[in-house]
Amino acid sequence: MTGYIIKRILISIPVIIGITVITFFLLNVVPGDPVVLMMKEHISPDVVERVKAEMHLNDPVYLRYIKYMWGALHGDLGRSYKLNREVADLIVDAFPNTLKLSVAAVLIAWIVGIPAGIVSAVKQYSFIDNFFMGFALLGVSMPVFWSALIMQYIFALKLGLLPVSGFAGPQYIIMPAIVLGWSSAASIARLTRSSLLEVIRTDYIRTARAKGLREWQVVFYHALKNSMLPVVTIMAIQIASLLSGAVITESVFGIPGIGRLSVNAIQNRDMPLLQGTLIFTVVLVILGNLFADIAYSYLDPRIKYE
């Protein structure tokens, strides 16, 4: 297992480098002078040139990339043009809020999605199966911003049970976590159901039933582990996706997390901040995939690299 993990980490390194190269070069060919954007209007050309020289913006792109990555390896992601703060500090400040929201959403997705998928598979074509799958279809189909607005209208404006937006306490996490967790739970429920249905039709499950085992023993001891392989993959990718910043949810509910930071960077054309959040996001997604591969190999020992 240790060798497999080391190989997966080594494979991830060129992927990270490749994505950072593409991201850096694409962001640096976007039209617009960052110095003018930063200093606004009425500045002399001499001042612009001096600031550009201080920020090394006249260097070739490949040289700037090397300097940027060297700084990134030492925790320096540059300075935000708009906020005039270190990008690394801004990410460190925003990430805990995204982490709290993501953990709550993931727990909701797992606690609701996996049991719903199991019950639907065991009670296939029953009322409860149709109910769960209908609810899951709704969760997958409905855009996040739409479900967020509906929940804000019902639970905040009409019933007054929860705050509309902000992030000042645990009560502010409930509604965005449900919104974010709903679509994830729907995907997990549908995948768990289909995967479990496929496994419980195999020969070894028939053999287990022929031995006289009870149905719940067949499902939980023999079928569930093998049926969870694709589910684990989706769950790990969802974790990385949520941690990297639920852009829409954070924007609708006014949560100062990574997603909202990225949106503000795009709106203000703050390239160092956007660059930093994108690279941070990429690293999280790759780590999520790495976690999925490790979990996959644990569930299915046949998976290993020669």
PLY file of the C-alpha trace (Angstrom):
ply
format ascii 1.0
element vertex 306
property float x
property float y
property float z
element edge 305
property int vertex1
property int vertex2
end_header
0.00 0.00 0.00
2.86 2.41 0.85
4.45 1.92 -2.55
1.12 2.48 -4.26
0.58 5.75 -2.36
4.09 6.99 -3.19
3.54 6.22 -6.88
0.22 8.05 -6.89
1.85 11.11 -5.24
4.67 11.09 -7.81
2.14 10.92 -10.65
0.27 13.90 -9.17
3.33 16.19 -9.27
3.54 16.59 -13.10
-0.24 17.02 -13.20
0.00 19.93 -10.74
2.88 21.49 -12.69
1.00 21.14 -15.99
-2.16 22.75 -14.67
-0.27 25.61 -13.01
1.59 26.28 -16.29
-1.68 26.45 -18.28
-3.39 28.56 -15.61
-0.51 31.02 -15.27
-0.01 31.55 -18.99
-3.73 31.92 -19.73
-4.19 34.51 -16.97
-1.17 36.44 -18.18
-2.43 36.78 -21.76
-5.72 38.35 -20.63
-5.93 41.95 -21.96
-5.52 44.81 -19.48
-2.69 46.47 -17.63
-2.64 45.28 -14.00
-0.82 48.41 -12.83
-3.45 50.71 -14.32
-6.18 48.52 -12.82
-4.48 48.63 -9.45
-3.74 52.36 -9.38
-6.91 53.41 -11.16
-6.78 56.58 -13.22
-4.68 59.71 -13.66
-1.26 58.19 -13.20
1.69 59.17 -15.30
3.34 56.68 -17.69
6.59 57.03 -15.73
4.89 55.83 -12.56
3.31 52.93 -14.45
6.66 51.83 -15.84
8.35 52.14 -12.46
5.70 50.04 -10.73
5.83 47.46 -13.53
9.59 47.18 -13.07
9.19 46.78 -9.30
6.59 44.03 -9.85
8.73 42.34 -12.55
5.84 42.64 -15.05
8.26 43.47 -17.88
9.99 40.10 -17.55
9.15 37.29 -20.01
6.14 35.18 -18.99
8.18 32.02 -18.51
10.54 33.87 -16.14
7.61 35.26 -14.16
6.17 31.73 -13.92
9.41 30.35 -12.53
9.62 33.18 -9.97
5.95 32.74 -9.09
6.26 28.98 -8.53
9.45 29.45 -6.55
7.59 31.89 -4.33
4.56 29.57 -4.14
6.76 26.73 -2.91
7.80 29.05 -0.08
4.24 30.15 0.70
4.36 33.40 -1.30
1.46 33.62 -3.79
1.90 37.32 -4.51
-0.02 40.38 -3.38
-3.61 41.23 -4.23
-3.87 44.32 -6.47
-7.28 45.24 -5.11
-7.07 44.35 -1.42
-3.36 45.16 -1.03
-2.79 42.06 1.07
-0.79 38.88 0.64
-2.82 36.31 -1.34
-1.70 33.49 0.96
-3.09 35.41 3.97
-6.40 35.99 2.20
-6.71 32.27 1.39
-5.80 31.32 4.96
-8.50 33.68 6.27
-11.17 32.45 3.83
-10.50 28.71 3.85
-11.80 27.96 7.39
-15.22 29.32 6.38
-15.26 27.15 3.26
-14.07 24.19 5.33
-16.90 24.57 7.86
-19.49 24.83 5.12
-18.02 21.91 3.15
-17.80 19.58 6.16
-21.42 20.29 7.05
-22.52 19.76 3.43
-20.52 16.53 3.09
-22.00 15.13 6.32
-25.51 15.91 5.08
-24.73 14.33 1.70
-23.36 11.14 3.22
-25.89 10.75 6.03
-28.79 11.25 3.63
-27.42 9.91 0.34
-25.99 6.51 1.30
-28.96 5.26 3.41
-31.41 6.55 0.81
-29.55 4.67 -1.93
-29.45 1.44 0.13
-33.15 1.59 1.03
-34.09 2.34 -2.58
-32.09 -0.64 -3.84
-33.50 -3.04 -1.25
-37.06 -1.75 -1.80
-36.75 -1.42 -5.58
-39.87 -0.03 -7.36
-41.66 0.50 -4.05
-43.22 3.80 -2.95
-40.19 4.67 -0.82
-37.86 3.92 -3.75
-39.85 6.23 -6.02
-39.95 8.90 -3.30
-36.18 8.88 -2.70
-35.32 8.76 -6.39
-37.78 11.54 -7.17
-36.24 13.66 -4.44
-32.78 12.82 -5.76
-33.79 13.73 -9.31
-35.04 17.05 -8.04
-31.76 17.65 -6.21
-29.67 16.85 -9.27
-31.84 18.85 -11.67
-32.45 22.00 -9.66
-29.73 24.67 -9.99
-28.03 25.49 -6.70
-28.81 29.19 -6.87
-32.51 28.40 -7.41
-32.81 26.04 -4.43
-30.85 28.60 -2.36
-33.28 31.38 -3.23
-36.32 29.18 -2.50
-34.93 28.19 0.90
-34.11 31.80 1.73
-37.65 32.83 0.84
-39.34 30.07 2.85
-37.14 29.58 5.91
-35.73 33.10 6.32
-38.26 35.57 4.95
-41.56 33.73 5.52
-40.92 31.55 8.57
-38.07 33.58 10.09
-36.34 30.41 11.30
-32.88 31.06 9.86
-30.83 34.13 8.84
-30.95 35.11 5.17
-27.20 35.48 4.73
-23.94 36.11 6.54
-21.58 33.94 8.53
-21.68 34.90 12.19
-22.56 31.62 13.91
-23.66 27.99 13.55
-27.19 28.99 12.54
-25.74 30.63 9.42
-24.32 27.31 8.18
-27.56 25.28 8.23
-29.28 26.58 5.12
-26.22 26.81 2.80
-25.05 23.37 3.97
-28.44 21.85 3.11
-28.45 23.56 -0.28
-24.92 22.41 -1.02
-25.40 18.93 0.44
-28.68 18.26 -1.33
-27.25 17.95 -4.84
-24.34 15.87 -3.54
-26.69 13.61 -1.58
-28.83 13.14 -4.69
-25.85 11.99 -6.76
-24.64 9.64 -4.01
-28.13 8.15 -3.51
-28.62 7.44 -7.22
-25.15 5.95 -7.60
-25.43 3.84 -4.42
-28.77 2.44 -5.60
-27.60 1.51 -9.10
-24.30 0.06 -7.89
-25.95 -1.98 -5.13
-28.60 -3.31 -7.52
-25.86 -4.48 -9.85
-23.98 -6.28 -7.07
-26.96 -8.00 -5.43
-27.73 -9.73 -8.75
-24.37 -11.51 -8.89
-23.82 -15.21 -8.22
-21.98 -14.85 -4.92
-24.89 -12.89 -3.48
-27.28 -15.67 -4.57
-24.94 -18.13 -2.83
-25.04 -16.04 0.34
-28.84 -16.06 0.26
-28.87 -19.81 -0.42
-26.90 -20.30 2.80
-29.89 -18.91 4.66
-28.46 -15.53 5.62
-30.91 -12.78 6.38
-31.36 -10.08 3.75
-29.72 -7.34 5.86
-26.70 -9.58 6.41
-26.42 -10.19 2.67
-26.67 -6.48 1.94
-24.36 -5.11 4.65
-21.76 -7.90 4.91
-21.50 -9.08 1.31
-22.91 -6.56 -1.16
-22.32 -3.11 0.29
-18.52 -3.07 0.31
-18.18 -4.05 -3.35
-20.95 -1.70 -4.42
-19.23 1.27 -2.76
-16.29 1.42 -5.20
-17.81 3.97 -7.62
-19.55 5.75 -4.73
-16.24 6.34 -2.93
-14.78 7.86 -6.07
-17.65 10.31 -6.40
-17.56 11.12 -2.67
-13.85 11.94 -2.74
-14.22 14.14 -5.80
-17.18 15.89 -4.19
-15.12 16.62 -1.07
-12.40 18.24 -3.15
-14.96 20.17 -5.16
-16.72 21.47 -2.06
-13.49 22.35 -0.28
-12.21 24.23 -3.29
-15.05 26.65 -2.88
-18.75 26.40 -3.50
-18.76 29.54 -5.59
-22.50 29.99 -6.08
-23.56 29.01 -2.57
-21.00 31.27 -0.91
-22.00 34.17 -3.16
-25.76 33.76 -2.57
-25.42 33.41 1.20
-22.64 35.99 1.59
-20.12 33.56 3.06
-16.52 34.90 2.97
-14.93 31.69 1.69
-12.65 30.64 -1.16
-15.49 30.67 -3.70
-16.52 34.22 -2.93
-12.86 35.28 -2.91
-12.50 33.88 -6.44
-15.62 35.69 -7.63
-14.35 38.99 -6.22
-10.98 38.40 -7.91
-12.71 37.87 -11.27
-14.92 40.94 -10.85
-11.93 43.14 -9.94
-9.58 41.47 -12.44
-7.25 40.86 -9.52
-4.90 38.40 -11.26
-2.59 37.48 -8.34
-5.61 36.68 -6.17
-7.35 34.72 -8.94
-4.12 32.88 -9.71
-3.64 31.97 -6.07
-7.20 30.71 -5.55
-7.09 28.69 -8.78
-3.83 26.98 -7.90
-5.08 26.33 -4.38
-8.23 24.80 -5.89
-6.26 22.63 -8.30
-4.10 21.24 -5.50
-7.21 20.40 -3.45
-8.89 18.61 -6.37
-5.76 16.56 -7.07
-5.46 15.67 -3.39
-9.13 14.61 -3.48
-8.44 12.34 -6.44
-5.41 10.93 -4.65
-7.57 10.17 -1.62
-10.13 8.48 -3.91
-7.45 6.27 -5.47
-6.17 5.22 -2.05
-9.67 4.47 -0.79
-10.38 2.58 -4.01
-7.33 0.37 -3.57
-8.37 -0.35 0.03
-11.85 -1.47 -1.02
-10.58 -3.48 -3.99
-7.10 -4.96 -3.38
-6.88 -6.06 -7.03
-6.18 -2.43 -7.93
-2.46 -1.83 -7.79
0.29 -0.50 -9.99
3.01 -2.73 -11.36
0 1
1 2
2 3
3 4
4 5
5 6
6 7
7 8
8 9
9 10
10 11
11 12
12 13
13 14
14 15
15 16
16 17
17 18
18 19
19 20
20 21
21 22
22 23
23 24
24 25
25 26
26 27
27 28
28 29
29 30
30 31
31 32
32 33
33 34
34 35
35 36
36 37
37 38
38 39
39 40
40 41
41 42
42 43
43 44
44 45
45 46
46 47
47 48
48 49
49 50
50 51
51 52
52 53
53 54
54 55
55 56
56 57
57 58
58 59
59 60
60 61
61 62
62 63
63 64
64 65
65 66
66 67
67 68
68 69
69 70
70 71
71 72
72 73
73 74
74 75
75 76
76 77
77 78
78 79
79 80
80 81
81 82
82 83
83 84
84 85
85 86
86 87
87 88
88 89
89 90
90 91
91 92
92 93
93 94
94 95
95 96
96 97
97 98
98 99
99 100
100 101
101 102
102 103
103 104
104 105
105 106
106 107
107 108
108 109
109 110
110 111
111 112
112 113
113 114
114 115
115 116
116 117
117 118
118 119
119 120
120 121
121 122
122 123
123 124
124 125
125 126
126 127
127 128
128 129
129 130
130 131
131 132
132 133
133 134
134 135
135 136
136 137
137 138
138 139
139 140
140 141
141 142
142 143
143 144
144 145
145 146
146 147
147 148
148 149
149 150
150 151
151 152
152 153
153 154
154 155
155 156
156 157
157 158
158 159
159 160
160 161
161 162
162 163
163 164
164 165
165 166
166 167
167 168
168 169
169 170
170 171
171 172
172 173
173 174
174 175
175 176
176 177
177 178
178 179
179 180
180 181
181 182
182 183
183 184
184 185
185 186
186 187
187 188
188 189
189 190
190 191
191 192
192 193
193 194
194 195
195 196
196 197
197 198
198 199
199 200
200 201
201 202
202 203
203 204
204 205
205 206
206 207
207 208
208 209
209 210
210 211
211 212
212 213
213 214
214 215
215 216
216 217
217 218
218 219
219 220
220 221
221 222
222 223
223 224
224 225
225 226
226 227
227 228
228 229
229 230
230 231
231 232
232 233
233 234
234 235
235 236
236 237
237 238
238 239
239 240
240 241
241 242
242 243
243 244
244 245
245 246
246 247
247 248
248 249
249 250
250 251
251 252
252 253
253 254
254 255
255 256
256 257
257 258
258 259
259 260
260 261
261 262
262 263
263 264
264 265
265 266
266 267
267 268
268 269
269 270
270 271
271 272
272 273
273 274
274 275
275 276
276 277
277 278
278 279
279 280
280 281
281 282
282 283
283 284
284 285
285 286
286 287
287 288
288 289
289 290
290 291
291 292
292 293
293 294
294 295
295 296
296 297
297 298
298 299
299 300
300 301
301 302
302 303
303 304
304 305
